[in-house]
Amino acid sequence: MTIMILDCTLRDGGYINQWNFGNENIPKIIKDIERSGIEIIECGFIEDKDYDAETSVYPNEKKMSLAFTKKQDTMYVGMIALGDIDPLKISKRTKNGIDGIRLTFHKDDSDEEFRQAKILMEKGYEVFIQPVGTTTYSDYELIELISRVNKLHPFAFYIVDTLGVMYPEDVHRIYSIINHNLDSNIKIGFHSHNNLQLSFANAQLFISEGIKREGGVIIDSSIYGMGRGAGNLSTELITQYINQTYGHKYDPLPLLNVADVYLSQIYMKTPWGYSIPYYLSAVNNCHPNYSNYLMTKKSLNVSDIAKILNLIPDNSKELYNKKLIESLYLEYQSSDIDDSDTIVKLKEAFGNDKTILVIASGNSIKENTEIINKWIKEHDCIIVHINTIKEYIPADYLFLSNSKKSESTSNIDPSVKTILTSNITKSDIKADYRVNYSSLLGNNSELDNAGLMFISLLIRLGVKKVELAGFDGFKYDSKDYLEFVSGSYMQKDLDYRNEKISVELWRFSQYIDIDYLTPTMYNMDVKNE
């Protein structure tokens, strides 16, 4: 059979759960994949780092090989992202160890890639050459790369649809170039992502072309389509398709067992699959983390996200550049105005001895409603709600810096005064006061947090004391947050934001007394090192 399937659940699927499949589960997952008849099993990443037995990331090939007992007619491989480990630290291939190593690299690193691939081949491994973002290569560049691959003569050379942007005609074109120029006994592999929901269609076309190839082809897939963002080609789908179309007898039932017993719980906690933001990433040919970043802001609608993604320069789309997307976001949000007259008026409005109570959006507001309302009765205060008005708590002012929420806000009590930032240009809400957005940003571009921006405004107004409620801090919950975003990505991002907001609150505390009326995750003792 010239078609081989490589299951990459334990490696590519690991972006969802930080590769934490569990020490006891990993061998069981591998065993079920073996039972299904899959020819190649990717057991995880190999990285030069401390060993965690609960994950499918291994410090060397020896630790990886402990996860399985070799089965005849099954190949076991690991992946090395170029730079993650020196190939000299990899021991020679043994009969009980892994059989192959997949080397992934970016266009500018091809020289180093071939140097390391040669070392690994000399150690006896079957090497897979995997250029990230194959679609970014011109035909000339691709043919040049193939020429180098022919001289090296590895086990396989891959089409890698890193950004999930390929249509069937793209698969046909690139496959034809590779098939025509690559030595016939080097296998051609295809690794896709499902941003456009075309992985299955692209795989069918690839297989129909590859069935004719003497050296054969490899199709990558993961059980349940598990993978970052929109996910991957589903192993259980492609095995059944090959069974029905070409008569090759895979057994999908062990794969379904993996999905049911091990992966469904992960999916319930951190879903993957099709989403509009990942679609936007694909049609803009850019890394999905750009969409992740913009959506975690929760301040933009889809059309705004599309516009910002379109601003990313072509040479920065393939590799995620956080500083770039931060600057594009802030530039898009910022619409500078002269707010000096407004500041004078707000100083008059807030410049008395009343305490300022700020009502943010944390869940602790509902949990502590009675405590908050009792506090209000006992204090002469000005009550300012942030971005949305909580009907069960009195309001004097509404501060709006979130353009997305401003578009969905209506029927504001006429007695409530509104303070809008200058980035809000599409709202029907009448602004009693409009302040300059960029002037309220903190020391870090993550800090366009509405609550922080309002505290910054209070400092500009000369207010000396503020009471905060609903400043809970960020904690990932797929039911309460953005379900399409990988939980691992989200939690890492939110931990970072909590830390930076804590630092900013400490800085603010040098100018204004800050007290909390409800519980918070922010650590006011944190200083920026």
Wavefront OBJ file of the C-alpha trace (Angstrom):
o trace
v 0.000 0.000 0.000
v 1.496 3.334 -0.982
v -0.616 5.309 1.516
v 0.553 5.619 5.114
v -1.117 7.483 7.975
v 0.882 9.276 10.641
v -1.132 9.982 13.787
v 0.092 13.141 15.536
v -2.401 13.299 18.428
v 0.243 13.133 21.153
v 2.339 15.840 19.516
v 0.179 18.328 17.592
v -2.845 17.639 19.767
v -0.757 18.556 22.797
v -1.033 22.268 22.055
v -4.529 22.019 23.516
v -3.584 20.571 26.919
v 0.107 21.474 27.188
v 0.855 17.815 26.257
v -0.418 16.705 29.655
v -2.026 13.415 28.567
v -0.913 11.618 31.737
v 1.848 9.106 32.361
v -0.589 6.189 32.508
v -2.647 7.302 29.526
v 0.106 7.886 26.963
v 1.053 4.174 26.552
v -2.653 3.255 26.369
v -3.260 5.839 23.636
v -0.284 4.514 21.677
v -1.562 0.950 22.097
v -4.980 1.850 20.694
v -3.392 3.632 17.733
v -1.341 0.487 17.096
v -4.506 -1.653 17.190
v -6.121 0.557 14.558
v -3.405 -0.341 12.041
v -1.937 3.180 11.764
v 1.534 2.837 10.234
v 3.333 5.753 11.956
v 2.796 7.064 15.482
v 4.231 10.408 16.491
v 4.839 10.086 20.236
v 5.508 13.747 21.012
v 8.173 16.445 21.017
v 11.840 16.000 21.867
v 13.183 19.095 23.645
v 16.233 19.786 25.779
v 14.290 20.437 28.992
v 13.420 18.845 32.322
v 11.452 15.614 32.065
v 7.807 15.580 33.065
v 6.476 12.019 32.922
v 2.881 13.292 32.652
v 3.495 14.919 29.282
v 4.375 13.828 25.753
v 7.387 16.160 25.668
v 10.630 14.280 26.217
v 14.209 15.418 26.963
v 15.639 12.736 24.680
v 14.701 9.780 22.509
v 15.381 7.300 25.322
v 12.646 8.715 27.554
v 10.257 8.805 24.600
v 10.902 5.130 23.865
v 9.707 4.175 27.356
v 6.152 5.087 26.298
v 5.730 2.043 24.026
v 6.702 -1.541 23.362
v 7.465 -1.792 19.687
v 4.963 -3.542 17.451
v 5.991 -5.027 14.153
v 4.999 -2.973 11.098
v 4.563 0.200 13.169
v 6.968 3.133 13.008
v 7.467 5.344 16.070
v 8.706 8.913 15.624
v 9.252 12.129 17.548
v 9.423 15.735 16.403
v 12.221 18.246 16.940
v 11.517 21.906 16.248
v 14.838 23.246 15.010
v 16.777 24.699 17.927
v 14.993 22.786 20.689
v 17.796 20.252 21.134
v 21.304 19.703 19.796
v 21.223 16.563 17.585
v 24.537 15.515 19.131
v 22.584 14.848 22.331
v 20.479 12.258 20.518
v 21.878 8.724 20.831
v 22.168 6.284 17.952
v 19.027 4.489 16.877
v 18.357 1.204 18.677
v 16.023 -1.661 17.807
v 13.748 -0.897 20.786
v 13.750 2.886 20.411
v 12.066 5.349 18.109
v 12.553 4.842 14.399
v 12.375 8.350 13.039
v 12.631 12.059 13.784
v 10.607 14.804 12.154
v 12.550 18.051 11.782
v 10.502 21.221 11.396
v 12.141 24.475 10.315
v 11.517 27.935 8.879
v 12.726 29.078 5.492
v 15.681 31.102 6.785
v 16.971 28.125 8.797
v 17.304 25.610 5.989
v 21.113 25.376 6.162
v 21.015 24.425 9.826
v 18.119 22.081 9.160
v 20.098 20.077 6.616
v 23.150 19.988 8.882
v 21.127 18.543 11.744
v 19.191 16.186 9.488
v 22.470 14.734 8.206
v 23.669 14.122 11.781
v 20.437 12.327 12.696
v 20.515 10.216 9.542
v 24.083 9.195 10.338
v 22.777 8.023 13.726
v 20.412 5.687 11.878
v 17.104 7.573 12.088
v 14.524 7.921 9.350
v 14.330 11.695 8.971
v 11.283 13.669 7.854
v 12.026 17.105 6.365
v 9.153 19.468 7.280
v 9.338 23.069 6.010
v 6.971 25.282 7.999
v 4.519 27.145 5.789
v 5.215 25.374 2.499
v 2.743 27.719 0.819
v 5.096 30.654 1.466
v 7.725 29.178 -0.878
v 7.779 30.345 -4.461
v 7.935 27.609 -7.085
v 11.612 28.396 -7.618
v 12.389 28.251 -3.878
v 10.489 24.994 -3.560
v 12.382 23.369 -6.444
v 15.689 24.553 -4.949
v 14.708 23.021 -1.616
v 13.709 19.758 -3.290
v 17.099 19.624 -5.011
v 18.791 19.773 -1.595
v 16.411 17.141 -0.251
v 17.302 14.789 -3.101
v 20.999 15.079 -2.214
v 20.262 14.393 1.452
v 17.783 11.614 0.613
v 15.707 11.500 3.816
v 12.757 9.211 4.506
v 10.125 11.840 3.685
v 9.605 15.411 2.526
v 6.463 17.272 3.604
v 3.886 19.743 2.432
v 3.062 21.642 5.636
v -0.069 23.802 5.591
v 0.932 25.628 8.773
v -1.700 28.341 8.576
v -4.514 26.169 7.230
v -4.841 28.237 4.058
v -4.670 25.620 1.294
v -7.480 24.890 -1.129
v -7.558 21.666 -3.195
v -6.046 23.457 -6.192
v -3.113 24.523 -3.976
v -2.577 20.929 -2.891
v -2.655 19.777 -6.514
v -0.188 22.447 -7.656
v 2.356 21.964 -4.869
v 2.080 18.191 -4.948
v 2.671 18.206 -8.706
v 5.845 20.285 -8.318
v 7.196 18.044 -5.582
v 6.179 14.783 -7.256
v 7.822 15.834 -10.512
v 11.114 16.908 -8.891
v 11.542 14.717 -5.797
v 13.287 11.354 -6.066
v 10.578 8.758 -6.494
v 11.606 6.678 -3.481
v 11.388 9.612 -1.025
v 7.915 9.732 0.475
v 5.787 12.875 0.220
v 3.906 13.821 3.373
v 1.027 16.219 3.947
v 0.276 17.971 7.245
v -2.751 20.256 7.238
v -4.730 22.445 9.624
v -8.466 22.810 9.415
v -8.962 26.594 9.537
v -11.000 26.564 6.324
v -12.657 23.186 7.038
v -10.791 21.777 4.033
v -8.416 19.279 5.659
v -10.598 16.297 4.753
v -11.172 17.450 1.157
v -7.477 18.277 0.720
v -6.494 14.899 2.140
v -8.749 13.073 -0.327
v -7.160 14.904 -3.252
v -3.640 14.310 -1.903
v -4.329 10.590 -1.525
v -5.844 10.302 -5.022
v -2.629 11.808 -6.423
v -0.310 9.937 -4.078
v -1.754 6.495 -4.767
v 0.099 6.648 -8.087
v 3.481 7.501 -6.537
v 6.072 4.729 -6.424
v 7.602 5.844 -3.123
v 4.239 6.400 -1.500
v 2.734 9.210 0.545
v 2.073 9.946 4.216
v -1.000 11.754 5.489
v -0.940 13.321 8.965
v -3.996 13.299 11.194
v -5.019 13.372 14.831
v -7.760 11.543 16.663
v -10.917 13.649 17.061
v -9.105 16.286 14.968
v -7.344 17.378 18.170
v -5.083 20.364 17.540
v -4.516 24.029 18.169
v -7.243 26.387 17.032
v -9.380 24.857 14.308
v -7.701 21.484 14.762
v -6.407 18.922 12.285
v -7.589 16.237 9.917
v -9.415 13.573 11.978
v -7.693 10.178 11.993
v -10.970 8.297 12.390
v -12.419 10.069 9.322
v -9.463 9.503 7.009
v -9.076 5.840 7.995
v -12.716 5.163 7.195
v -12.406 7.047 3.901
v -9.359 4.999 2.862
v -11.114 1.773 3.905
v -14.156 2.585 1.784
v -12.317 4.051 -1.211
v -9.164 1.945 -1.470
v -9.986 -1.179 0.498
v -7.245 -0.717 3.070
v -8.476 -2.204 6.341
v -7.833 0.168 9.218
v -9.871 -0.410 12.375
v -11.393 2.932 13.502
v -12.866 1.499 16.734
v -9.671 1.783 18.841
v -9.414 5.391 17.648
v -12.954 6.078 18.772
v -12.039 4.581 22.134
v -9.196 7.083 22.472
v -11.565 9.915 21.611
v -14.179 8.698 24.091
v -11.976 7.741 27.041
v -9.088 10.213 26.852
v -9.849 13.160 24.575
v -13.514 13.982 25.133
v -12.789 15.227 28.659
v -10.043 17.493 27.322
v -12.409 18.770 24.646
v -15.097 19.604 27.215
v -12.573 21.709 29.125
v -10.751 23.265 26.163
v -12.582 22.883 22.833
v -10.989 23.044 19.422
v -12.578 23.315 15.993
v -13.878 25.776 13.457
v -14.290 29.396 14.494
v -14.635 32.739 12.735
v -11.335 34.117 14.120
v -9.356 31.144 12.804
v -11.133 31.508 9.494
v -9.984 35.139 9.465
v -6.423 34.044 10.231
v -6.532 31.654 7.305
v -7.937 34.080 4.740
v -5.351 36.649 5.833
v -2.566 34.042 5.634
v -1.405 34.782 9.161
v -0.558 32.876 12.311
v -3.648 31.958 14.397
v -2.130 33.490 17.532
v -2.795 36.912 16.009
v -6.517 36.173 16.170
v -6.092 34.684 19.631
v -4.501 37.885 20.872
v -7.196 40.133 19.431
v -10.086 37.993 20.655
v -8.745 37.745 24.211
v -9.030 41.531 24.352
v -12.821 41.107 24.237
v -12.999 44.675 22.962
v -13.300 44.155 19.206
v -16.011 42.852 16.944
v -15.196 40.500 14.078
v -15.018 43.251 11.459
v -12.473 45.118 13.597
v -10.370 41.968 13.935
v -10.463 41.434 10.175
v -9.249 44.988 9.588
v -6.338 44.643 12.037
v -5.263 41.272 10.609
v -5.229 42.881 7.179
v -2.689 45.421 8.478
v -0.081 42.740 9.294
v 2.842 43.016 6.835
v 3.311 40.004 4.557
v 6.763 39.253 5.960
v 5.363 39.039 9.504
v 2.318 36.849 8.909
v 3.865 33.387 9.166
v 5.678 33.860 12.493
v 3.734 35.271 15.429
v 5.075 38.660 16.520
v 3.398 39.749 19.731
v 4.929 43.225 19.786
v 3.675 43.835 16.258
v 0.071 42.833 16.973
v 0.121 44.846 20.207
v 1.174 47.970 18.330
v -1.359 47.409 15.535
v -4.121 46.897 18.089
v -3.274 50.029 20.034
v -2.872 52.086 16.865
v -6.264 50.867 15.650
v -7.905 51.636 18.982
v -6.318 55.015 19.435
v -8.038 58.073 18.043
v -6.329 61.026 19.675
v -8.370 64.031 20.690
v -7.713 67.129 22.750
v -9.573 66.369 25.994
v -8.171 69.227 28.110
v -11.591 70.924 28.459
v -13.181 67.596 29.401
v -10.577 66.996 32.105
v -11.381 70.395 33.635
v -15.087 69.531 33.742
v -14.437 66.079 35.210
v -12.204 67.591 37.899
v -15.164 69.712 38.940
v -17.482 66.685 38.935
v -15.127 64.419 40.908
v -13.233 67.066 42.845
v -15.028 66.824 46.181
v -14.597 64.735 49.300
v -16.757 61.891 48.084
v -15.233 58.434 47.759
v -15.163 56.988 44.245
v -16.586 53.446 44.033
v -15.658 51.653 40.808
v -17.817 48.700 39.742
v -15.914 46.433 37.336
v -17.177 43.289 35.594
v -15.946 40.455 37.814
v -18.281 37.695 38.983
v -17.676 38.804 42.572
v -20.132 41.664 41.959
v -23.096 39.283 41.892
v -21.704 37.214 44.739
v -21.308 40.301 46.946
v -24.251 42.460 45.878
v -25.638 42.835 49.420
v -22.231 43.802 50.817
v -21.703 46.381 48.047
v -25.149 47.969 48.428
v -24.758 48.115 52.203
v -21.396 49.854 51.758
v -22.997 52.367 49.385
v -25.653 53.270 51.970
v -22.965 53.859 54.585
v -20.735 56.087 52.419
v -21.130 59.328 50.522
v -19.764 58.127 47.198
v -19.771 58.504 43.427
v -20.506 55.161 41.759
v -18.870 54.486 38.396
v -19.628 51.333 36.400
v -17.037 50.058 33.923
v -18.221 49.179 30.380
v -21.610 47.801 31.475
v -24.146 48.888 34.062
v -25.106 46.280 36.639
v -28.788 46.906 37.207
v -28.721 45.608 40.793
v -26.242 48.313 41.864
v -26.874 52.094 41.682
v -24.942 54.060 39.055
v -23.878 57.681 38.731
v -21.488 57.255 35.800
v -20.708 54.736 33.079
v -17.113 54.597 31.819
v -16.846 52.991 28.375
v -13.562 52.123 26.656
v -14.684 48.904 24.956
v -16.010 49.588 21.456
v -17.581 46.135 21.175
v -19.591 46.566 24.372
v -20.536 50.114 23.445
v -22.290 48.847 20.319
v -24.437 46.457 22.368
v -25.267 48.950 25.122
v -28.585 50.760 24.978
v -31.355 52.220 27.139
v -29.053 53.916 29.619
v -30.901 55.749 32.392
v -30.738 59.485 31.527
v -29.560 60.201 35.078
v -26.372 58.216 34.442
v -23.554 60.329 32.993
v -21.359 58.682 30.354
v -17.578 58.935 29.962
v -16.415 57.491 26.617
v -12.861 57.056 25.366
v -11.917 58.387 21.948
v -11.635 54.959 20.291
v -15.423 54.546 20.481
v -16.667 55.991 17.220
v -19.583 53.740 16.187
v -21.783 53.892 19.260
v -25.220 55.478 19.495
v -24.541 56.364 23.120
v -24.398 60.086 23.801
v -21.088 60.971 25.446
v -21.373 63.424 28.320
v -17.584 63.366 28.505
v -15.076 62.075 25.942
v -11.470 61.441 26.986
v -8.361 60.575 25.016
v -7.893 56.774 24.835
v -4.109 56.671 24.469
v -3.520 59.039 27.387
v -5.021 56.459 29.761
v -2.819 53.535 28.767
v -0.288 52.234 31.257
v 3.366 51.299 30.981
v 2.625 48.053 29.165
v 0.603 47.602 25.995
v -1.350 44.782 27.644
v -2.834 47.354 29.977
v -5.715 48.694 27.936
v -7.803 47.170 30.715
v -10.878 49.368 31.223
v -10.619 49.382 35.014
v -6.976 50.415 34.909
v -7.744 53.098 32.369
v -10.382 54.594 34.640
v -8.044 54.584 37.642
v -5.502 56.332 35.419
v -8.171 58.919 34.632
v -8.884 59.405 38.352
v -5.201 60.086 38.933
v -5.292 62.713 36.162
v -8.271 64.262 37.942
v -6.380 64.459 41.234
v -8.601 61.930 43.072
v -6.789 60.559 46.138
v -8.845 57.491 47.080
v -10.791 54.817 45.208
v -12.748 51.744 46.271
v -12.788 48.848 43.813
v -15.384 46.105 43.372
v -15.379 43.385 40.737
v -11.644 43.631 40.076
v -11.418 39.848 40.326
v -8.507 39.148 37.972
v -8.525 36.823 34.988
v -9.063 33.086 35.252
v -9.764 30.826 32.276
v -13.151 29.153 32.166
v -14.342 27.886 28.778
v -17.968 28.399 29.843
v -17.354 32.003 30.782
v -14.742 33.058 28.286
v -13.774 32.398 24.671
v -14.369 28.780 23.836
v -12.527 28.744 20.519
v -9.250 29.806 22.149
v -7.019 27.005 23.369
v -7.172 26.858 27.171
v -3.395 26.528 27.463
v -2.887 29.641 25.349
v -5.567 31.507 27.260
v -4.331 30.616 30.750
v -0.761 31.561 29.877
v -2.005 34.864 28.474
v -4.244 35.565 31.468
v -1.515 34.739 33.993
v 0.691 37.243 32.203
v -2.048 39.886 32.234
v -2.766 39.326 35.942
v 0.904 39.863 36.716
v 1.192 43.018 34.615
v -2.035 44.475 35.974
v -0.801 43.809 39.514
v 2.388 45.709 38.730
v 0.383 48.612 37.300
v -1.915 48.711 40.321
v 1.135 48.888 42.568
v 2.404 51.813 40.470
v -0.974 53.547 40.722
v -0.960 53.047 44.495
v 1.907 55.525 44.725
v -0.538 58.243 43.611
v -3.944 57.088 44.842
v -5.149 54.975 47.786
v -6.715 51.764 46.468
v -8.998 49.542 48.545
v -10.897 46.410 47.489
v -14.502 45.788 48.448
v -14.570 42.315 46.821
v -11.945 39.529 46.531
v -9.206 39.926 43.927
v -6.403 37.896 42.356
v -4.275 40.984 41.877
v -1.253 41.197 44.118
v -0.718 44.785 45.193
v 2.699 43.919 46.622
v 4.077 43.022 43.178
v 6.672 45.443 41.830
v 8.104 45.431 38.346
v 11.571 43.921 38.693
l 1 2 3 4 5 6 7 8 9 10 11 12 13 14 15 16 17 18 19 20 21 22 23 24 25 26 27 28 29 30 31 32 33 34 35 36 37 38 39 40 41 42 43 44 45 46 47 48 49 50 51 52 53 54 55 56 57 58 59 60 61 62 63 64 65 66 67 68 69 70 71 72 73 74 75 76 77 78 79 80 81 82 83 84 85 86 87 88 89 90 91 92 93 94 95 96 97 98 99 100 101 102 103 104 105 106 107 108 109 110 111 112 113 114 115 116 117 118 119 120 121 122 123 124 125 126 127 128 129 130 131 132 133 134 135 136 137 138 139 140 141 142 143 144 145 146 147 148 149 150 151 152 153 154 155 156 157 158 159 160 161 162 163 164 165 166 167 168 169 170 171 172 173 174 175 176 177 178 179 180 181 182 183 184 185 186 187 188 189 190 191 192 193 194 195 196 197 198 199 200 201 202 203 204 205 206 207 208 209 210 211 212 213 214 215 216 217 218 219 220 221 222 223 224 225 226 227 228 229 230 231 232 233 234 235 236 237 238 239 240 241 242 243 244 245 246 247 248 249 250 251 252 253 254 255 256 257 258 259 260 261 262 263 264 265 266 267 268 269 270 271 272 273 274 275 276 277 278 279 280 281 282 283 284 285 286 287 288 289 290 291 292 293 294 295 296 297 298 299 300 301 302 303 304 305 306 307 308 309 310 311 312 313 314 315 316 317 318 319 320 321 322 323 324 325 326 327 328 329 330 331 332 333 334 335 336 337 338 339 340 341 342 343 344 345 346 347 348 349 350 351 352 353 354 355 356 357 358 359 360 361 362 363 364 365 366 367 368 369 370 371 372 373 374 375 376 377 378 379 380 381 382 383 384 385 386 387 388 389 390 391 392 393 394 395 396 397 398 399 400 401 402 403 404 405 406 407 408 409 410 411 412 413 414 415 416 417 418 419 420 421 422 423 424 425 426 427 428 429 430 431 432 433 434 435 436 437 438 439 440 441 442 443 444 445 446 447 448 449 450 451 452 453 454 455 456 457 458 459 460 461 462 463 464 465 466 467 468 469 470 471 472 473 474 475 476 477 478 479 480 481 482 483 484 485 486 487 488 489 490 491 492 493 494 495 496 497 498 499 500 501 502 503 504 505 506 507 508 509 510 511 512 513 514 515 516 517 518 519 520 521 522 523 524 525 526 527 528 529
